[in-house]
Amino acid sequence: MNESLANLLIVEDEPITRSQLTAHFEKEGYAVMTSEDAEGVVDSIEDNLVDICLIDINLPGKDGLTLTRELRATSDLGIILVTGKDDPVDKIVGLESGADDYVTKPFDPRELLSRVKNLLWRVKAQEKQKEKGFKRKFEGWILDLNKRELSTPTGEIQPLSAGEFHLLLALIESAGQVMTRDQLMNRIRNREWYPDDRYIDVLVGQVRRKFRQFDADTTFISTIHGTGYLFAPSIS
């Protein structure tokens, strides 16, 4: 799909409503796909990057609640149910089926737009949090927590020893703060700490060399004399 504010899929069997919703969201900068029934929707979403799905409950054939349950079983996309029913029980059933929100007809297009915007923000925040769960990014570099690998801005892999990995992760998690050798050793926790031990200094030197292999002027790690080390790139 083309670059846009977000990608929407509208599943609505009424041609007029479907056309009105399409025109409204396209005017607001959204890329819109449509379907008049639930058939093939799951496969369509797997083939396209859909952020939000607007689903009419009363679809011909497979109903919107069934479709919602199927989508929620395989995807974390945002789902808003659109229906003519105004029964609290229907709303509860819809939300229990996995929908994020529920709108009844007739609805104000501005209200629906606001709900889509709010849901889109939550979906994007959730995606970012998931990504952050196993990757740490800073100025083009990526530390993959699952693979325990460091990738350069050009995609080259810099292998890390266990000590180097844990040290870099500890520094990243405390970016912008000065970390003492004691604090870093406590975060690493892989060997006994002695006051005259230079282990942290050795690890810092090794990690700095990883950065300098890519750019001779880059280290990201500053020595704070008499205190410890500071990691201060731009974190994302």
CORMO-V415559 format. One record per residue. N is the residue number from 0. RES is the residue in one letter. PHI is phi in degrees with one decimal (NA if undefined). NEAR is the number of other ideal C-beta (glycine too) atoms within 12 Angstrom. D_CENTER is the distance of its C-alpha to the mean C-alpha in whole Angstrom. Layout:
BEGIN
N | RES | PHI | NEAR | D_CENTER
N | RES | PHI | NEAR | D_CENTER
END
This chain:
BEGIN
0 | M | NA | 20 | 19
1 | N | -74.4 | 14 | 20
2 | E | -61.9 | 10 | 18
3 | S | -162.3 | 21 | 18
4 | L | -61.1 | 23 | 16
5 | A | -168.2 | 33 | 14
6 | N | -107.0 | 32 | 15
7 | L | -112.4 | 44 | 18
8 | L | -121.4 | 43 | 20
9 | I | -105.2 | 41 | 23
10 | V | -109.3 | 48 | 25
11 | E | -147.2 | 39 | 28
12 | D | -86.7 | 28 | 32
13 | E | -83.9 | 22 | 33
14 | P | -56.7 | 14 | 34
15 | I | -66.4 | 13 | 35
16 | T | -62.4 | 28 | 32
17 | R | -61.3 | 28 | 29
18 | S | -67.5 | 17 | 31
19 | Q | -64.5 | 24 | 31
20 | L | -64.2 | 36 | 27
21 | T | -61.3 | 27 | 26
22 | A | -62.9 | 17 | 28
23 | H | -64.1 | 25 | 27
24 | F | -76.9 | 35 | 23
25 | E | -64.3 | 24 | 24
26 | K | -62.5 | 16 | 26
27 | E | -85.4 | 23 | 23
28 | G | 98.9 | 19 | 21
29 | Y | -92.0 | 32 | 19
30 | A | -89.8 | 24 | 20
31 | V | -122.4 | 35 | 21
32 | M | -113.3 | 33 | 22
33 | T | -135.2 | 31 | 25
34 | S | -148.5 | 33 | 27
35 | E | -89.9 | 23 | 30
36 | D | -152.3 | 25 | 29
37 | A | -85.4 | 32 | 27
38 | E | -64.8 | 18 | 28
39 | G | 80.7 | 20 | 26
40 | V | -66.2 | 37 | 23
41 | V | -59.7 | 28 | 21
42 | D | -65.3 | 17 | 22
43 | S | -63.7 | 26 | 21
44 | I | -69.3 | 34 | 17
45 | E | -66.2 | 16 | 17
46 | D | -89.7 | 14 | 19
47 | N | -130.3 | 23 | 17
48 | L | -85.3 | 22 | 13
49 | V | -95.3 | 37 | 14
50 | D | -92.4 | 36 | 12
51 | I | -132.2 | 45 | 14
52 | C | -121.5 | 45 | 18
53 | L | -98.0 | 53 | 21
54 | I | -124.7 | 49 | 23
55 | D | -76.8 | 43 | 27
56 | I | -65.7 | 37 | 28
57 | N | -88.8 | 28 | 32
58 | L | -90.0 | 29 | 31
59 | P | -69.2 | 18 | 34
60 | G | 76.6 | 17 | 34
61 | K | -67.8 | 25 | 30
62 | D | -80.9 | 26 | 30
63 | G | -65.3 | 41 | 26
64 | L | -66.9 | 32 | 26
65 | T | -63.4 | 27 | 26
66 | L | -62.1 | 41 | 24
67 | T | -59.7 | 41 | 21
68 | R | -63.2 | 25 | 22
69 | E | -66.2 | 27 | 22
70 | L | -66.6 | 36 | 18
71 | R | -67.2 | 26 | 17
72 | A | -70.7 | 16 | 18
73 | T | -125.4 | 17 | 16
74 | S | -147.0 | 30 | 13
75 | D | -105.2 | 24 | 10
76 | L | -62.7 | 37 | 11
77 | G | -77.4 | 37 | 13
78 | I | -127.9 | 45 | 17
79 | I | -118.8 | 46 | 20
80 | L | -86.9 | 46 | 23
81 | V | -120.2 | 41 | 26
82 | T | -153.1 | 34 | 29
83 | G | -85.3 | 20 | 33
84 | K | -77.0 | 23 | 33
85 | D | -127.3 | 15 | 33
86 | D | -98.7 | 14 | 34
87 | P | -54.5 | 12 | 32
88 | V | -65.0 | 12 | 32
89 | D | -62.3 | 25 | 30
90 | K | -63.8 | 22 | 28
91 | I | -63.0 | 15 | 27
92 | V | -61.3 | 23 | 28
93 | G | -62.9 | 35 | 25
94 | L | -68.1 | 22 | 22
95 | E | -68.3 | 16 | 23
96 | S | -75.7 | 26 | 23
97 | G | 117.5 | 29 | 19
98 | A | -70.7 | 35 | 19
99 | D | -89.7 | 32 | 17
100 | D | -154.2 | 32 | 20
101 | Y | -148.0 | 36 | 23
102 | V | -128.0 | 37 | 26
103 | T | -104.5 | 25 | 29
104 | K | -84.6 | 25 | 32
105 | P | -75.2 | 14 | 33
106 | F | -121.2 | 27 | 30
107 | D | -81.4 | 13 | 30
108 | P | -54.3 | 23 | 28
109 | R | -68.9 | 15 | 27
110 | E | -67.3 | 19 | 25
111 | L | -63.2 | 32 | 23
112 | L | -60.1 | 28 | 22
113 | S | -63.2 | 18 | 21
114 | R | -65.3 | 29 | 20
115 | V | -63.6 | 39 | 17
116 | K | -61.1 | 26 | 16
117 | N | -64.6 | 19 | 15
118 | L | -67.9 | 31 | 14
119 | L | -61.1 | 34 | 12
120 | W | -60.9 | 20 | 11
121 | R | -66.8 | 23 | 10
122 | V | -63.5 | 30 | 8
123 | K | -65.2 | 22 | 6
124 | A | -64.2 | 16 | 6
125 | Q | -65.7 | 20 | 5
126 | E | -62.7 | 20 | 2
127 | K | -65.1 | 15 | 2
128 | Q | -66.7 | 14 | 5
129 | K | -63.6 | 13 | 5
130 | E | -63.7 | 18 | 5
131 | K | -66.1 | 20 | 7
132 | G | -61.6 | 13 | 9
133 | F | -128.1 | 17 | 11
134 | K | -139.8 | 25 | 11
135 | R | -121.3 | 32 | 12
136 | K | -116.9 | 23 | 13
137 | F | -154.7 | 30 | 16
138 | E | 48.8 | 23 | 18
139 | G | 91.8 | 22 | 17
140 | W | -85.2 | 35 | 18
141 | I | -134.4 | 30 | 15
142 | L | -102.7 | 41 | 16
143 | D | -88.3 | 24 | 15
144 | L | -74.5 | 22 | 16
145 | N | -74.4 | 13 | 16
146 | K | -86.2 | 16 | 19
147 | R | 56.0 | 24 | 20
148 | E | -123.8 | 26 | 20
149 | L | -112.2 | 37 | 20
150 | S | -105.8 | 24 | 19
151 | T | -76.2 | 23 | 21
152 | P | -58.6 | 18 | 20
153 | T | -99.1 | 13 | 22
154 | G | 89.4 | 14 | 20
155 | E | -77.9 | 17 | 23
156 | I | -91.7 | 19 | 23
157 | Q | -105.0 | 31 | 25
158 | P | -64.6 | 19 | 26
159 | L | -125.4 | 27 | 26
160 | S | -74.2 | 22 | 28
161 | A | -59.0 | 17 | 27
162 | G | -64.1 | 27 | 28
163 | E | -63.1 | 32 | 27
164 | F | -60.6 | 30 | 23
165 | H | -66.4 | 28 | 24
166 | L | -65.0 | 41 | 25
167 | L | -63.1 | 43 | 22
168 | L | -63.0 | 31 | 20
169 | A | -61.6 | 35 | 22
170 | L | -67.6 | 39 | 22
171 | I | -62.6 | 35 | 19
172 | E | -66.4 | 22 | 18
173 | S | -119.5 | 25 | 21
174 | A | -55.3 | 27 | 21
175 | G | 87.7 | 17 | 23
176 | Q | -115.4 | 21 | 25
177 | V | -75.2 | 22 | 29
178 | M | -108.5 | 33 | 29
179 | T | -76.9 | 20 | 32
180 | R | -62.5 | 30 | 33
181 | D | -61.1 | 20 | 34
182 | Q | -63.5 | 23 | 30
183 | L | -65.6 | 38 | 29
184 | M | -65.0 | 29 | 31
185 | N | -65.5 | 20 | 30
186 | R | -72.1 | 27 | 26
187 | I | -75.8 | 29 | 27
188 | R | 52.5 | 16 | 30
189 | N | -118.4 | 20 | 31
190 | R | -165.0 | 16 | 35
191 | E | -71.2 | 11 | 37
192 | W | -99.8 | 20 | 38
193 | Y | -118.5 | 12 | 41
194 | P | -56.2 | 11 | 42
195 | D | -99.0 | 9 | 43
196 | D | -74.5 | 17 | 40
197 | R | -102.4 | 14 | 39
198 | Y | -57.3 | 26 | 36
199 | I | -62.4 | 36 | 33
200 | D | -62.0 | 21 | 35
201 | V | -63.7 | 19 | 35
202 | L | -62.5 | 34 | 31
203 | V | -59.5 | 34 | 30
204 | G | -62.1 | 21 | 33
205 | Q | -67.1 | 27 | 31
206 | V | -67.2 | 37 | 28
207 | R | -59.0 | 29 | 29
208 | R | -63.7 | 22 | 31
209 | K | -60.5 | 32 | 28
210 | F | -68.0 | 32 | 27
211 | R | -71.6 | 18 | 30
212 | Q | -64.1 | 19 | 30
213 | F | -89.8 | 24 | 28
214 | D | -144.9 | 21 | 29
215 | A | -60.7 | 10 | 32
216 | D | -98.1 | 9 | 32
217 | T | -110.2 | 22 | 28
218 | T | -133.2 | 28 | 28
219 | F | 69.7 | 32 | 25
220 | I | -108.2 | 36 | 27
221 | S | -103.1 | 22 | 30
222 | T | -87.0 | 20 | 33
223 | I | -103.8 | 17 | 34
224 | H | -57.4 | 9 | 38
225 | G | 82.0 | 9 | 39
226 | T | -126.1 | 16 | 36
227 | G | 169.4 | 28 | 33
228 | Y | -134.4 | 36 | 30
229 | L | -127.7 | 24 | 27
230 | F | -107.5 | 36 | 24
231 | A | -141.3 | 21 | 23
232 | P | -88.8 | 26 | 21
233 | S | -86.5 | 15 | 18
234 | I | -95.4 | 23 | 15
235 | S | -134.7 | 17 | 12
END
